[in-house]
Amino acid sequence: MTLIASKSWESYCSLCRALERMEIRYEKNDKELSVKCAVSGCALEQKYRISIDPSKMLMTLFAPLPLPVTDETAGDLAIAASMVNHSIRDGCLCIDFREGLMYLRLTASFYESAFSGTVFEYMLSTAADILDEYFPKLSQLASLVK
């Protein structure tokens, strides 16, 4: 096993152990080095997909928002996402216009380090904080534009 593959597997196993320690139920995909889980926040129960990308030596958390991006709402949501991105410390809101989807993305590199459980806790709590803060506002904006 190469060093990159070994570090990727080690990071993936650390992620699974951290989720178990936090008592978060998850589905894992050993082949794709990814997990899916759901965490309840103040604003909504949020689904996350966390994946390890060995080629980039990155762990990425994706959190799709249950907020359809339509032709009518796309422009306003894109401006709102830019404003949110300007005010948050980590992560970014992204829009996939083809899929009509807005999602939060957080990344962490394991290029010259190994992940500890605190990295996963930080990513999950940061995602939850961002979504609790901004999802109600984005949802309200989308409903006003219709």
C-alpha positions as CSV (number, residue, x, y, z in Angstrom):
1,M,0.0,0.0,0.0
2,T,1.4,3.4,-0.9
3,L,1.9,6.2,1.6
4,I,-1.0,8.2,0.1
5,A,-3.4,5.2,0.1
6,S,-2.3,4.4,3.7
7,K,-2.9,7.9,4.9
8,S,-6.2,8.0,3.1
9,W,-7.4,4.8,4.7
10,E,-6.1,6.0,8.1
11,S,-8.0,9.3,7.7
12,Y,-11.2,7.4,6.7
13,C,-10.9,5.1,9.7
14,S,-10.3,8.1,12.0
15,L,-13.5,9.7,10.6
16,C,-15.5,6.5,11.3
17,R,-14.2,6.3,14.9
18,A,-14.9,9.9,15.5
19,L,-18.5,9.6,14.3
20,E,-18.9,6.5,16.6
21,R,-17.5,8.4,19.5
22,M,-19.9,11.3,18.9
23,E,-22.7,8.7,18.6
24,I,-23.6,9.7,15.1
25,R,-25.1,7.0,13.0
26,Y,-23.7,6.8,9.6
27,E,-23.5,4.7,6.4
28,K,-20.0,4.0,5.2
29,N,-18.7,3.1,1.8
30,D,-15.2,1.6,2.2
31,K,-14.6,1.5,-1.5
32,E,-15.2,5.2,-2.1
33,L,-13.8,6.2,1.4
34,S,-17.0,8.1,2.2
35,V,-19.7,8.3,4.8
36,K,-23.2,9.7,4.9
37,C,-24.8,10.8,8.1
38,A,-27.4,13.2,9.5
39,V,-27.1,15.7,12.3
40,S,-30.0,17.7,13.8
41,G,-29.4,21.4,14.2
42,C,-31.6,24.2,15.3
43,A,-32.9,25.0,11.8
44,L,-33.1,21.5,10.3
45,E,-31.9,17.9,10.3
46,Q,-28.9,18.2,7.9
47,K,-27.6,15.4,5.8
48,Y,-23.8,15.3,5.2
49,R,-21.6,13.3,2.9
50,I,-18.0,13.3,3.9
51,S,-15.4,11.8,1.5
52,I,-11.7,11.3,1.4
53,D,-10.0,12.1,-2.0
54,P,-6.6,10.3,-2.1
55,S,-5.6,12.1,-5.3
56,K,-5.9,15.5,-3.6
57,M,-5.3,14.3,-0.1
58,L,-8.4,16.1,1.0
59,M,-11.4,15.3,3.2
60,T,-14.5,17.2,2.0
61,L,-17.8,17.6,3.8
62,F,-20.8,18.2,1.5
63,A,-24.1,19.4,3.0
64,P,-26.8,19.9,0.4
65,L,-29.5,22.4,1.5
66,P,-33.1,21.4,1.0
67,L,-33.6,24.5,-1.0
68,P,-34.3,24.2,-4.7
69,V,-32.4,26.6,-6.9
70,T,-34.7,27.5,-9.8
71,D,-34.3,30.0,-12.7
72,E,-36.3,32.5,-10.6
73,T,-34.3,32.1,-7.4
74,A,-30.8,31.5,-8.9
75,G,-29.6,35.1,-9.2
76,D,-30.7,36.1,-5.7
77,L,-29.4,33.0,-4.1
78,A,-26.0,33.4,-5.8
79,I,-25.7,36.9,-4.5
80,A,-26.8,35.7,-1.0
81,A,-24.3,32.8,-1.2
82,S,-21.5,35.3,-2.0
83,M,-22.5,37.4,1.0
84,V,-22.5,34.4,3.3
85,N,-19.1,33.2,2.0
86,H,-17.7,36.6,2.7
87,S,-18.8,36.4,6.3
88,I,-17.9,32.8,7.3
89,R,-14.4,31.7,8.4
90,D,-14.3,28.2,7.0
91,G,-16.3,26.5,4.2
92,C,-18.3,28.0,1.4
93,L,-21.8,27.9,0.0
94,C,-21.8,26.6,-3.6
95,I,-24.5,26.4,-6.2
96,D,-24.8,23.7,-8.9
97,F,-27.1,25.4,-11.4
98,R,-27.5,22.3,-13.6
99,E,-28.7,20.3,-10.6
100,G,-30.6,23.1,-9.1
101,L,-28.8,22.6,-5.8
102,M,-27.1,24.7,-3.1
103,Y,-24.7,23.1,-0.8
104,L,-22.2,23.8,1.9
105,R,-18.6,22.5,1.4
106,L,-15.8,22.3,3.9
107,T,-12.4,20.8,3.2
108,A,-9.4,19.7,5.2
109,S,-6.1,18.5,3.9
110,F,-4.1,15.5,5.3
111,Y,-1.1,16.2,3.0
112,E,1.5,16.5,5.8
113,S,-0.6,15.4,8.8
114,A,-3.1,12.9,10.1
115,F,-6.6,13.8,11.2
116,S,-7.6,13.7,14.8
117,G,-11.2,13.4,16.0
118,T,-11.2,17.1,16.8
119,V,-11.0,17.9,13.1
120,F,-14.2,16.0,12.4
121,E,-15.9,17.5,15.3
122,Y,-14.9,21.0,14.2
123,M,-16.1,20.4,10.6
124,L,-19.5,19.0,11.8
125,S,-20.0,21.8,14.3
126,T,-18.9,24.5,11.9
127,A,-21.3,23.1,9.2
128,A,-24.2,23.0,11.7
129,D,-23.4,26.5,12.9
130,I,-23.4,27.9,9.4
131,L,-26.5,26.1,8.4
132,D,-28.4,27.1,11.6
133,E,-27.4,30.7,11.1
134,Y,-28.0,31.1,7.3
135,F,-30.5,28.4,6.1
136,P,-33.6,30.2,7.5
137,K,-32.5,33.4,5.8
138,L,-31.8,31.7,2.5
139,S,-35.0,29.8,2.7
140,Q,-37.0,33.0,3.4
141,L,-35.2,34.7,0.5
142,A,-36.1,31.9,-1.9
143,S,-39.7,32.0,-0.8
144,L,-39.9,35.8,-1.4
145,V,-38.5,35.5,-4.9
146,K,-41.1,32.9,-6.2
